[in-house]
Amino acid sequence: MIVSYKNELVNNRIVGTFCSKCETKFLPPRPMCAICNNDNLSSIEFKGTGVIVGFTKVAVVPSSMSKAGFGADNPYWTCIICLEEGVNIPAVLDLDGYNKAIKPFIGMSVKIEFGCKSEIYFKPL
């Protein structure tokens, strides 16, 4: 299920699952509803727009982000994004090409940026 989720990201789609019994949405997708235990979930495509509901600056970075050029001298922002459909997901906020004075804030409108391997990056709208 996670492999198909990552493949969809490569195809510029965010696909999760939807439980028609209790109307809960999941991202990443799961085989069974965590709310009502229904195992007959359907696929749902998310638009990829939402707002920041939490964020933090990361300067002590994992090796994968260090290889991408991030570190103490070039920290990155990790955020919790509430998608329009009501699902919260963790993501990296990509501020490349923006004025260095731009900082994330609660309520900032963002949109997914595809083309970042199987990771989820968002940019301000």
A tleap script that builds the chain and sets N, CA, C and O, in Angstrom:
source leaprc.protein.ff14SB
mol = sequence {
  NMET ILE VAL SER TYR LYS ASN GLU LEU VAL
  ASN ASN ARG ILE VAL GLY THR PHE CYS SER
  LYS CYS GLU THR LYS PHE LEU PRO PRO ARG
  PRO MET CYS ALA ILE CYS ASN ASN ASP ASN
  LEU SER SER ILE GLU PHE LYS GLY THR GLY
  VAL ILE VAL GLY PHE THR LYS VAL ALA VAL
  VAL PRO SER SER MET SER LYS ALA GLY PHE
  GLY ALA ASP ASN PRO TYR TRP THR CYS ILE
  ILE CYS LEU GLU GLU GLY VAL ASN ILE PRO
  ALA VAL LEU ASP LEU ASP GLY TYR ASN LYS
  ALA ILE LYS PRO PHE ILE GLY MET SER VAL
  LYS ILE GLU PHE GLY CYS LYS SER GLU ILE
  TYR PHE LYS PRO CLEU
}
set mol.1.N position { 0.827 -1.195 0.000 }
set mol.1.CA position { 0.000 0.000 0.000 }
set mol.1.C position { 0.872 1.260 0.000 }
set mol.1.O position { 0.569 2.225 -0.700 }
set mol.2.N position { 1.948 1.249 0.781 }
set mol.2.CA position { 2.845 2.402 0.822 }
set mol.2.C position { 3.585 2.548 -0.504 }
set mol.2.O position { 3.849 3.668 -0.941 }
set mol.3.N position { 3.922 1.441 -1.145 }
set mol.3.CA position { 4.599 1.498 -2.443 }
set mol.3.C position { 3.702 2.189 -3.464 }
set mol.3.O position { 4.174 3.038 -4.221 }
set mol.4.N position { 2.427 1.844 -3.499 }
set mol.4.CA position { 1.518 2.488 -4.459 }
set mol.4.C position { 1.336 3.963 -4.122 }
set mol.4.O position { 1.190 4.789 -5.024 }
set mol.5.N position { 1.342 4.303 -2.835 }
set mol.5.CA position { 1.246 5.700 -2.399 }
set mol.5.C position { 2.438 6.496 -2.931 }
set mol.5.O position { 2.261 7.584 -3.480 }
set mol.6.N position { 3.650 5.959 -2.772 }
set mol.6.CA position { 4.847 6.637 -3.263 }
set mol.6.C position { 4.862 6.702 -4.785 }
set mol.6.O position { 5.313 7.696 -5.353 }
set mol.7.N position { 4.379 5.664 -5.450 }
set mol.7.CA position { 4.284 5.691 -6.914 }
set mol.7.C position { 3.335 6.784 -7.372 }
set mol.7.O position { 3.600 7.452 -8.371 }
set mol.8.N position { 2.253 6.973 -6.671 }
set mol.8.CA position { 1.297 8.033 -7.034 }
set mol.8.C position { 1.934 9.408 -6.851 }
set mol.8.O position { 1.676 10.314 -7.643 }
set mol.9.N position { 2.764 9.579 -5.819 }
set mol.9.CA position { 3.462 10.858 -5.645 }
set mol.9.C position { 4.361 11.145 -6.837 }
set mol.9.O position { 4.440 12.282 -7.302 }
set mol.10.N position { 5.032 10.121 -7.329 }
set mol.10.CA position { 5.877 10.277 -8.512 }
set mol.10.C position { 5.024 10.668 -9.720 }
set mol.10.O position { 5.498 11.374 -10.610 }
set mol.11.N position { 3.771 10.215 -9.753 }
set mol.11.CA position { 2.840 10.549 -10.836 }
set mol.11.C position { 2.035 11.816 -10.544 }
set mol.11.O position { 0.996 12.056 -11.160 }
set mol.12.N position { 2.528 12.628 -9.594 }
set mol.12.CA position { 1.897 13.913 -9.241 }
set mol.12.C position { 0.479 13.779 -8.710 }
set mol.12.O position { -0.391 14.596 -9.013 }
set mol.13.N position { 0.259 12.747 -7.919 }
set mol.13.CA position { -1.055 12.530 -7.298 }
set mol.13.C position { -0.863 12.177 -5.822 }
set mol.13.O position { 0.057 11.440 -5.469 }
set mol.14.N position { -1.737 12.707 -4.965 }
set mol.14.CA position { -1.748 12.322 -3.551 }
set mol.14.C position { -2.990 11.461 -3.361 }
set mol.14.O position { -4.114 11.959 -3.412 }
set mol.15.N position { -2.779 10.176 -3.144 }
set mol.15.CA position { -3.895 9.247 -3.031 }
set mol.15.C position { -3.881 8.605 -1.648 }
set mol.15.O position { -2.877 8.036 -1.219 }
set mol.16.N position { -5.005 8.709 -0.966 }
set mol.16.CA position { -5.191 8.091 0.333 }
set mol.16.C position { -6.363 7.139 0.283 }
set mol.16.O position { -6.752 6.673 -0.788 }
set mol.17.N position { -6.927 6.851 1.444 }
set mol.17.CA position { -8.105 5.987 1.502 }
set mol.17.C position { -9.225 6.679 2.251 }
set mol.17.O position { -9.003 7.586 3.053 }
set mol.18.N position { -10.449 6.219 1.963 }
set mol.18.CA position { -11.668 6.791 2.535 }
set mol.18.C position { -12.557 5.661 3.027 }
set mol.18.O position { -12.809 4.693 2.310 }
set mol.19.N position { -13.028 5.796 4.257 }
set mol.19.CA position { -13.960 4.821 4.821 }
set mol.19.C position { -15.375 5.349 4.635 }
set mol.19.O position { -15.749 6.357 5.234 }
set mol.20.N position { -16.155 4.673 3.814 }
set mol.20.CA position { -17.529 5.116 3.566 }
set mol.20.C position { -18.440 4.851 4.760 }
set mol.20.O position { -19.510 5.449 4.873 }
set mol.21.N position { -18.020 3.965 5.643 }
set mol.21.CA position { -18.835 3.637 6.820 }
set mol.21.C position { -18.828 4.786 7.837 }
set mol.21.O position { -19.886 5.184 8.325 }
set mol.22.N position { -17.644 5.318 8.158 }
set mol.22.CA position { -17.568 6.398 9.156 }
set mol.22.C position { -17.074 7.716 8.554 }
set mol.22.O position { -16.930 8.709 9.266 }
set mol.23.N position { -16.813 7.724 7.234 }
set mol.23.CA position { -16.401 8.902 6.468 }
set mol.23.C position { -15.066 9.488 6.909 }
set mol.23.O position { -14.866 10.701 6.838 }
set mol.24.N position { -14.156 8.636 7.363 }
set mol.24.CA position { -12.821 9.075 7.748 }
set mol.24.C position { -11.881 8.928 6.563 }
set mol.24.O position { -11.961 7.956 5.813 }
set mol.25.N position { -10.982 9.907 6.398 }
set mol.25.CA position { -9.979 9.886 5.332 }
set mol.25.C position { -8.618 9.626 5.946 }
set mol.25.O position { -8.326 10.082 7.052 }
set mol.26.N position { -7.781 8.886 5.216 }
set mol.26.CA position { -6.450 8.544 5.712 }
set mol.26.C position { -5.386 8.873 4.670 }
set mol.26.O position { -5.560 8.628 3.476 }
set mol.27.N position { -4.294 9.428 5.147 }
set mol.27.CA position { -3.131 9.697 4.325 }
set mol.27.C position { -1.905 9.540 5.204 }
set mol.27.O position { -1.787 10.273 6.186 }
set mol.28.N position { -1.000 8.646 4.918 }
set mol.28.CA position { -1.002 7.732 3.787 }
set mol.28.C position { -2.137 6.713 3.901 }
set mol.28.O position { -2.750 6.568 4.959 }
set mol.29.N position { -2.407 6.015 2.805 }
set mol.29.CA position { -3.505 5.047 2.799 }
set mol.29.C position { -3.260 3.903 3.765 }
set mol.29.O position { -2.120 3.567 4.088 }
set mol.30.N position { -4.345 3.320 4.213 }
set mol.30.CA position { -4.247 2.150 5.090 }
set mol.30.C position { -5.277 1.115 4.666 }
set mol.30.O position { -6.275 1.459 4.033 }
set mol.31.N position { -5.049 -0.143 5.006 }
set mol.31.CA position { -5.956 -1.205 4.563 }
set mol.31.C position { -7.222 -1.324 5.402 }
set mol.31.O position { -8.213 -1.910 4.967 }
set mol.32.N position { -7.181 -0.756 6.623 }
set mol.32.CA position { -8.335 -0.886 7.518 }
set mol.32.C position { -8.566 0.436 8.229 }
set mol.32.O position { -7.616 1.135 8.581 }
set mol.33.N position { -9.826 0.776 8.438 }
set mol.33.CA position { -10.175 2.012 9.132 }
set mol.33.C position { -9.784 1.904 10.613 }
set mol.33.O position { -10.156 0.948 11.294 }
set mol.34.N position { -9.038 2.887 11.093 }
set mol.34.CA position { -8.606 2.910 12.492 }
set mol.34.C position { -9.733 3.343 13.427 }
set mol.34.O position { -9.599 3.232 14.646 }
set mol.35.N position { -10.835 3.831 12.873 }
set mol.35.CA position { -11.950 4.306 13.685 }
set mol.35.C position { -12.997 3.213 13.888 }
set mol.35.O position { -13.400 2.933 15.017 }
set mol.36.N position { -13.436 2.595 12.787 }
set mol.36.CA position { -14.545 1.629 12.872 }
set mol.36.C position { -14.162 0.211 12.450 }
set mol.36.O position { -15.016 -0.676 12.434 }
set mol.37.N position { -12.899 -0.015 12.111 }
set mol.37.CA position { -12.378 -1.325 11.700 }
set mol.37.C position { -12.938 -1.842 10.382 }
set mol.37.O position { -12.819 -3.032 10.091 }
set mol.38.N position { -13.533 -0.993 9.596 }
set mol.38.CA position { -14.007 -1.377 8.269 }
set mol.38.C position { -12.790 -1.699 7.399 }
set mol.38.O position { -11.833 -0.927 7.357 }
set mol.39.N position { -12.830 -2.836 6.708 }
set mol.39.CA position { -11.707 -3.184 5.837 }
set mol.39.C position { -12.046 -3.030 4.355 }
set mol.39.O position { -11.351 -3.569 3.493 }
set mol.40.N position { -13.105 -2.302 4.069 }
set mol.40.CA position { -13.514 -2.048 2.692 }
set mol.40.C position { -13.366 -0.551 2.398 }
set mol.40.O position { -14.355 0.163 2.232 }
set mol.41.N position { -12.119 -0.096 2.339 }
set mol.41.CA position { -11.848 1.321 2.095 }
set mol.41.C position { -11.671 1.570 0.599 }
set mol.41.O position { -11.243 0.686 -0.143 }
set mol.42.N position { -12.001 2.768 0.177 }
set mol.42.CA position { -11.817 3.137 -1.229 }
set mol.42.C position { -10.725 4.191 -1.343 }
set mol.42.O position { -10.376 4.846 -0.361 }
set mol.43.N position { -10.195 4.345 -2.535 }
set mol.43.CA position { -9.162 5.351 -2.787 }
set mol.43.C position { -9.781 6.733 -2.912 }
set mol.43.O position { -10.905 6.887 -3.390 }
set mol.44.N position { -9.030 7.729 -2.477 }
set mol.44.CA position { -9.453 9.116 -2.624 }
set mol.44.C position { -8.228 9.934 -3.003 }
set mol.44.O position { -7.151 9.750 -2.436 }
set mol.45.N position { -8.393 10.842 -3.968 }
set mol.45.CA position { -7.291 11.716 -4.371 }
set mol.45.C position { -7.463 13.068 -3.686 }
set mol.45.O position { -8.539 13.666 -3.718 }
set mol.46.N position { -6.382 13.537 -3.068 }
set mol.46.CA position { -6.390 14.821 -2.386 }
set mol.46.C position { -5.883 15.905 -3.330 }
set mol.46.O position { -5.031 15.643 -4.179 }
set mol.47.N position { -6.406 17.121 -3.183 }
set mol.47.CA position { -6.051 18.223 -4.077 }
set mol.47.C position { -4.621 18.702 -3.888 }
set mol.47.O position { -3.981 19.135 -4.847 }
set mol.48.N position { -4.112 18.627 -2.665 }
set mol.48.CA position { -2.740 19.059 -2.417 }
set mol.48.C position { -2.608 20.490 -1.953 }
set mol.48.O position { -1.513 21.051 -1.974 }
set mol.49.N position { -3.715 21.092 -1.531 }
set mol.49.CA position { -3.654 22.437 -0.969 }
set mol.49.C position { -4.154 22.397 0.467 }
set mol.49.O position { -4.988 21.567 0.831 }
set mol.50.N position { -3.633 23.301 1.266 }
set mol.50.CA position { -4.043 23.347 2.660 }
set mol.50.C position { -3.402 24.505 3.382 }
set mol.50.O position { -2.943 25.461 2.756 }
set mol.51.N position { -3.369 24.420 4.713 }
set mol.51.CA position { -2.773 25.472 5.540 }
set mol.51.C position { -1.843 24.847 6.573 }
set mol.51.O position { -2.023 23.701 6.984 }
set mol.52.N position { -0.855 25.620 6.980 }
set mol.52.CA position { 0.066 25.181 8.024 }
set mol.52.C position { -0.633 25.287 9.374 }
set mol.52.O position { -1.202 26.326 9.710 }
set mol.53.N position { -0.585 24.194 10.149 }
set mol.53.CA position { -1.164 24.206 11.496 }
set mol.53.C position { -0.090 24.042 12.570 }
set mol.53.O position { -0.382 24.159 13.760 }
set mol.54.N position { 1.132 23.777 12.164 }
set mol.54.CA position { 2.262 23.672 13.085 }
set mol.54.C position { 3.548 23.623 12.293 }
set mol.54.O position { 3.561 23.149 11.157 }
set mol.55.N position { 4.641 24.113 12.884 }
set mol.55.CA position { 5.918 24.103 12.171 }
set mol.55.C position { 7.070 24.197 13.147 }
set mol.55.O position { 6.904 24.607 14.296 }
set mol.56.N position { 8.244 23.810 12.671 }
set mol.56.CA position { 9.476 23.962 13.432 }
set mol.56.C position { 10.652 24.060 12.467 }
set mol.56.O position { 10.632 23.480 11.381 }
set mol.57.N position { 11.663 24.794 12.876 }
set mol.57.CA position { 12.890 24.918 12.081 }
set mol.57.C position { 13.836 23.800 12.499 }
set mol.57.O position { 14.045 23.564 13.689 }
set mol.58.N position { 14.409 23.109 11.505 }
set mol.58.CA position { 15.303 21.989 11.776 }
set mol.58.C position { 16.710 22.357 11.308 }
set mol.58.O position { 16.947 22.576 10.120 }
set mol.59.N position { 17.643 22.420 12.273 }
set mol.59.CA position { 19.033 22.740 11.953 }
set mol.59.C position { 19.944 21.533 12.157 }
set mol.59.O position { 20.980 21.426 11.502 }
set mol.60.N position { 19.571 20.624 13.058 }
set mol.60.CA position { 20.302 19.370 13.231 }
set mol.60.C position { 19.550 18.355 12.381 }
set mol.60.O position { 18.486 17.869 12.765 }
set mol.61.N position { 20.117 18.045 11.228 }
set mol.61.CA position { 19.364 17.355 10.185 }
set mol.61.C position { 19.779 15.893 10.040 }
set mol.61.O position { 20.915 15.531 10.348 }
set mol.62.N position { 18.846 15.050 9.566 }
set mol.62.CA position { 19.217 13.662 9.249 }
set mol.62.C position { 20.123 13.641 8.020 }
set mol.62.O position { 20.182 14.612 7.266 }
set mol.63.N position { 20.819 12.539 7.825 }
set mol.63.CA position { 21.793 12.450 6.734 }
set mol.63.C position { 21.174 12.690 5.362 }
set mol.63.O position { 21.817 13.277 4.491 }
set mol.64.N position { 19.933 12.247 5.154 }
set mol.64.CA position { 19.295 12.457 3.841 }
set mol.64.C position { 19.110 13.944 3.549 }
set mol.64.O position { 19.255 14.370 2.403 }
set mol.65.N position { 18.794 14.731 4.564 }
set mol.65.CA position { 18.616 16.168 4.357 }
set mol.65.C position { 19.975 16.863 4.269 }
set mol.65.O position { 20.112 17.875 3.581 }
set mol.66.N position { 20.977 16.323 4.962 }
set mol.66.CA position { 22.337 16.866 4.865 }
set mol.66.C position { 22.848 16.725 3.436 }
set mol.66.O position { 23.482 17.637 2.904 }
set mol.67.N position { 22.568 15.573 2.815 }
set mol.67.CA position { 22.979 15.348 1.420 }
set mol.67.C position { 22.283 16.320 0.469 }
set mol.67.O position { 22.804 16.632 -0.603 }
set mol.68.N position { 21.094 16.798 0.872 }
set mol.68.CA position { 20.356 17.758 0.050 }
set mol.68.C position { 20.818 19.191 0.303 }
set mol.68.O position { 20.292 20.128 -0.297 }
set mol.69.N position { 21.816 19.366 1.205 }
set mol.69.CA position { 22.382 20.691 1.429 }
set mol.69.C position { 21.891 21.410 2.673 }
set mol.69.O position { 22.232 22.574 2.882 }
set mol.70.N position { 21.096 20.740 3.506 }
set mol.70.CA position { 20.591 21.383 4.713 }
set mol.70.C position { 21.511 21.091 5.890 }
set mol.70.O position { 22.218 20.083 5.902 }
set mol.71.N position { 21.497 21.975 6.872 }
set mol.71.CA position { 22.309 21.803 8.071 }
set mol.71.C position { 22.194 23.021 8.960 }
set mol.71.O position { 21.266 23.816 8.807 }
set mol.72.N position { 23.121 23.178 9.886 }
set mol.72.CA position { 23.081 24.286 10.835 }
set mol.72.C position { 23.117 25.643 10.130 }
set mol.72.O position { 22.469 26.592 10.573 }
set mol.73.N position { 23.873 25.733 9.036 }
set mol.73.CA position { 23.959 26.995 8.291 }
set mol.73.C position { 22.820 27.172 7.297 }
set mol.73.O position { 22.598 28.273 6.793 }
set mol.74.N position { 22.111 26.111 7.018 }
set mol.74.CA position { 20.990 26.160 6.067 }
set mol.74.C position { 19.861 25.267 6.587 }
set mol.74.O position { 19.629 24.188 6.041 }
set mol.75.N position { 19.154 25.707 7.641 }
set mol.75.CA position { 18.079 24.876 8.206 }
set mol.75.C position { 16.871 24.812 7.269 }
set mol.75.O position { 16.761 25.594 6.325 }
set mol.76.N position { 15.988 23.886 7.542 }
set mol.76.CA position { 14.746 23.795 6.774 }
set mol.76.C position { 13.568 23.800 7.742 }
set mol.76.O position { 13.736 23.623 8.948 }
set mol.77.N position { 12.383 24.003 7.196 }
set mol.77.CA position { 11.156 24.040 7.989 }
set mol.77.C position { 10.371 22.760 7.760 }
set mol.77.O position { 10.113 22.382 6.618 }
set mol.78.N position { 9.997 22.104 8.825 }
set mol.78.CA position { 9.084 20.971 8.725 }
set mol.78.C position { 7.759 21.421 9.311 }
set mol.78.O position { 7.721 22.112 10.328 }
set mol.79.N position { 6.684 21.028 8.669 }
set mol.79.CA position { 5.360 21.537 9.035 }
set mol.79.C position { 4.333 20.421 9.144 }
set mol.79.O position { 4.522 19.325 8.617 }
set mol.80.N position { 3.265 20.717 9.824 }
set mol.80.CA position { 2.065 19.891 9.759 }
set mol.80.C position { 1.082 20.696 8.909 }
set mol.80.O position { 0.749 21.840 9.219 }
set mol.81.N position { 0.637 20.066 7.842 }
set mol.81.CA position { -0.281 20.706 6.904 }
set mol.81.C position { -1.662 20.088 7.065 }
set mol.81.O position { -1.806 18.866 7.048 }
set mol.82.N position { -2.672 20.929 7.220 }
set mol.82.CA position { -4.054 20.461 7.204 }
set mol.82.C position { -4.558 20.649 5.778 }
set mol.82.O position { -4.790 21.772 5.332 }
set mol.83.N position { -4.724 19.538 5.072 }
set mol.83.CA position { -5.220 19.602 3.697 }
set mol.83.C position { -6.678 20.064 3.679 }
set mol.83.O position { -7.389 19.930 4.675 }
set mol.84.N position { -7.113 20.603 2.552 }
set mol.84.CA position { -8.505 21.062 2.395 }
set mol.84.C position { -9.511 19.989 2.795 }
set mol.84.O position { -10.591 20.291 3.303 }
set mol.85.N position { -9.142 18.740 2.560 }
set mol.85.CA position { -10.049 17.622 2.841 }
set mol.85.C position { -10.080 17.246 4.324 }
set mol.85.O position { -10.817 16.340 4.713 }
set mol.86.N position { -9.278 17.938 5.164 }
set mol.86.CA position { -9.331 17.717 6.595 }
set mol.86.C position { -8.332 16.736 7.170 }
set mol.86.O position { -8.445 16.361 8.337 }
set mol.87.N position { -7.359 16.310 6.384 }
set mol.87.CA position { -6.342 15.368 6.848 }
set mol.87.C position { -5.059 16.140 7.145 }
set mol.87.O position { -4.628 16.962 6.337 }
set mol.88.N position { -4.451 15.879 8.295 }
set mol.88.CA position { -3.170 16.496 8.644 }
set mol.88.C position { -2.028 15.582 8.232 }
set mol.88.O position { -2.062 14.376 8.477 }
set mol.89.N position { -0.999 16.180 7.591 }
set mol.89.CA position { 0.172 15.405 7.191 }
set mol.89.C position { 1.444 16.205 7.485 }
set mol.89.O position { 1.434 17.435 7.453 }
set mol.90.N position { 2.533 15.498 7.769 }
set mol.90.CA position { 3.821 16.186 7.927 }
set mol.90.C position { 4.424 16.452 6.560 }
set mol.90.O position { 4.241 15.664 5.632 }
set mol.91.N position { 5.141 17.557 6.433 }
set mol.91.CA position { 5.759 17.906 5.159 }
set mol.91.C position { 6.894 18.893 5.392 }
set mol.91.O position { 6.991 19.512 6.452 }
set mol.92.N position { 7.738 19.027 4.398 }
set mol.92.CA position { 8.802 20.027 4.405 }
set mol.92.C position { 8.296 21.233 3.628 }
set mol.92.O position { 7.698 21.086 2.562 }
set mol.93.N position { 8.539 22.424 4.163 }
set mol.93.CA position { 8.163 23.655 3.473 }
set mol.93.C position { 9.349 24.110 2.633 }
set mol.93.O position { 10.425 24.370 3.170 }
set mol.94.N position { 9.162 24.207 1.337 }
set mol.94.CA position { 10.215 24.604 0.408 }
set mol.94.C position { 10.130 26.107 0.179 }
set mol.94.O position { 9.187 26.593 -0.446 }
set mol.95.N position { 11.117 26.843 0.685 }
set mol.95.CA position { 11.142 28.297 0.519 }
set mol.95.C position { 12.209 28.742 -0.466 }
set mol.95.O position { 12.527 29.929 -0.539 }
set mol.96.N position { 12.772 27.792 -1.236 }
set mol.96.CA position { 13.755 28.160 -2.257 }
set mol.96.C position { 13.128 29.123 -3.248 }
set mol.96.O position { 12.003 28.914 -3.702 }
set mol.97.N position { 13.845 30.160 -3.576 }
set mol.97.CA position { 13.356 31.138 -4.538 }
set mol.97.C position { 12.501 32.222 -3.907 }
set mol.97.O position { 12.052 33.136 -4.599 }
set mol.98.N position { 12.267 32.134 -2.596 }
set mol.98.CA position { 11.491 33.159 -1.899 }
set mol.98.C position { 12.443 34.060 -1.128 }
set mol.98.O position { 13.571 33.672 -0.824 }
set mol.99.N position { 11.990 35.236 -0.822 }
set mol.99.CA position { 12.736 36.180 -0.006 }
set mol.99.C position { 13.103 35.502 1.317 }
set mol.99.O position { 12.261 34.844 1.928 }
set mol.100.N position { 14.345 35.656 1.761 }
set mol.100.CA position { 14.804 35.029 3.012 }
set mol.100.C position { 13.998 35.498 4.222 }
set mol.100.O position { 14.014 34.839 5.262 }
set mol.101.N position { 13.294 36.626 4.103 }
set mol.101.CA position { 12.497 37.138 5.219 }
set mol.101.C position { 11.190 36.362 5.394 }
set mol.101.O position { 10.541 36.476 6.434 }
set mol.102.N position { 10.798 35.574 4.388 }
set mol.102.CA position { 9.557 34.806 4.485 }
set mol.102.C position { 9.753 33.650 5.454 }
set mol.102.O position { 10.676 32.849 5.313 }
set mol.103.N position { 8.884 33.582 6.420 }
set mol.103.CA position { 8.891 32.509 7.415 }
set mol.103.C position { 7.493 31.902 7.452 }
set mol.103.O position { 6.514 32.593 7.173 }
set mol.104.N position { 7.388 30.628 7.791 }
set mol.104.CA position { 6.051 30.024 7.889 }
set mol.104.C position { 5.283 30.619 9.065 }
set mol.104.O position { 5.870 31.121 10.023 }
set mol.105.N position { 3.963 30.550 8.968 }
set mol.105.CA position { 3.102 30.974 10.065 }
set mol.105.C position { 1.852 30.114 10.070 }
set mol.105.O position { 1.458 29.568 9.040 }
set mol.106.N position { 1.233 29.998 11.231 }
set mol.106.CA position { -0.003 29.231 11.356 }
set mol.106.C position { -1.059 29.884 10.464 }
set mol.106.O position { -1.310 31.086 10.555 }
set mol.107.N position { -1.666 29.080 9.610 }
set mol.107.CA position { -2.667 29.593 8.681 }
set mol.107.C position { -2.125 29.922 7.307 }
set mol.107.O position { -2.897 30.283 6.420 }
set mol.108.N position { -0.810 29.810 7.099 }
set mol.108.CA position { -0.224 30.084 5.778 }
set mol.108.C position { -0.772 29.075 4.771 }
set mol.108.O position { -0.740 27.868 5.013 }
set mol.109.N position { -1.270 29.569 3.649 }
set mol.109.CA position { -1.778 28.701 2.588 }
set mol.109.C position { -0.620 28.121 1.803 }
set mol.109.O position { 0.314 28.832 1.432 }
set mol.110.N position { -0.690 26.809 1.551 }
set mol.110.CA position { 0.387 26.110 0.853 }
set mol.110.C position { -0.191 25.137 -0.172 }
set mol.110.O position { -1.363 24.765 -0.121 }
set mol.111.N position { 0.676 24.739 -1.104 }
set mol.111.CA position { 0.303 23.771 -2.143 }
set mol.111.C position { 1.463 22.808 -2.318 }
set mol.111.O position { 2.629 23.190 -2.214 }
set mol.112.N position { 1.127 21.557 -2.584 }
set mol.112.CA position { 2.167 20.540 -2.762 }
set mol.112.C position { 3.037 20.869 -3.961 }
set mol.112.O position { 2.578 21.417 -4.963 }
set mol.113.N position { 4.310 20.516 -3.826 }
set mol.113.CA position { 5.272 20.661 -4.908 }
set mol.113.C position { 5.706 19.254 -5.297 }
set mol.113.O position { 6.349 18.556 -4.512 }
set mol.114.N position { 5.359 18.848 -6.491 }
set mol.114.CA position { 5.737 17.523 -6.958 }
set mol.114.C position { 7.134 17.563 -7.557 }
set mol.114.O position { 7.677 18.638 -7.810 }
set mol.115.N position { 7.708 16.402 -7.780 }
set mol.115.CA position { 9.033 16.311 -8.372 }
set mol.115.C position { 10.136 16.230 -7.334 }
set mol.115.O position { 11.305 16.447 -7.651 }
set mol.116.N position { 9.775 15.918 -6.094 }
set mol.116.CA position { 10.765 15.811 -5.008 }
set mol.116.C position { 10.881 14.373 -4.554 }
set mol.116.O position { 10.737 14.082 -3.367 }
set mol.117.N position { 11.137 13.476 -5.479 }
set mol.117.CA position { 11.237 12.040 -5.208 }
set mol.117.C position { 9.930 11.558 -4.587 }
set mol.117.O position { 8.851 11.865 -5.094 }
set mol.118.N position { 10.020 10.808 -3.497 }
set mol.118.CA position { 8.803 10.312 -2.857 }
set mol.118.C position { 8.515 11.087 -1.577 }
set mol.118.O position { 7.699 10.657 -0.762 }
set mol.119.N position { 9.176 12.224 -1.396 }
set mol.119.CA position { 8.950 13.063 -0.228 }
set mol.119.C position { 7.800 14.027 -0.512 }
set mol.119.O position { 7.410 14.234 -1.661 }
set mol.120.N position { 7.277 14.601 0.548 }
set mol.120.CA position { 6.204 15.584 0.383 }
set mol.120.C position { 6.748 16.963 0.750 }
set mol.120.O position { 7.123 17.213 1.896 }
set mol.121.N position { 6.785 17.854 -0.242 }
set mol.121.CA position { 7.202 19.225 -0.059 }
set mol.121.C position { 6.028 20.138 -0.414 }
set mol.121.O position { 5.264 19.852 -1.336 }
set mol.122.N position { 5.895 21.222 0.316 }
set mol.122.CA position { 4.882 22.226 0.014 }
set mol.122.C position { 5.548 23.566 -0.183 }
set mol.122.O position { 6.617 23.825 0.370 }
set mol.123.N position { 4.906 24.434 -0.984 }
set mol.123.CA position { 5.339 25.809 -1.198 }
set mol.123.C position { 4.211 26.742 -0.819 }
set mol.123.O position { 3.041 26.373 -0.920 }
set mol.124.N position { 4.546 27.960 -0.380 }
set mol.124.CA position { 3.487 28.933 -0.091 }
set mol.124.C position { 2.713 29.276 -1.362 }
set mol.124.O position { 3.263 29.272 -2.463 }
set mol.125.N position { 1.432 29.571 -1.185 }
set mol.125.CA position { 0.604 30.011 -2.332 }
set mol.125.C position { 0.769 31.498 -2.533 }
set mol.125.O position { 0.163 32.069 -3.441 }
savepdb mol mol.pdb
quit
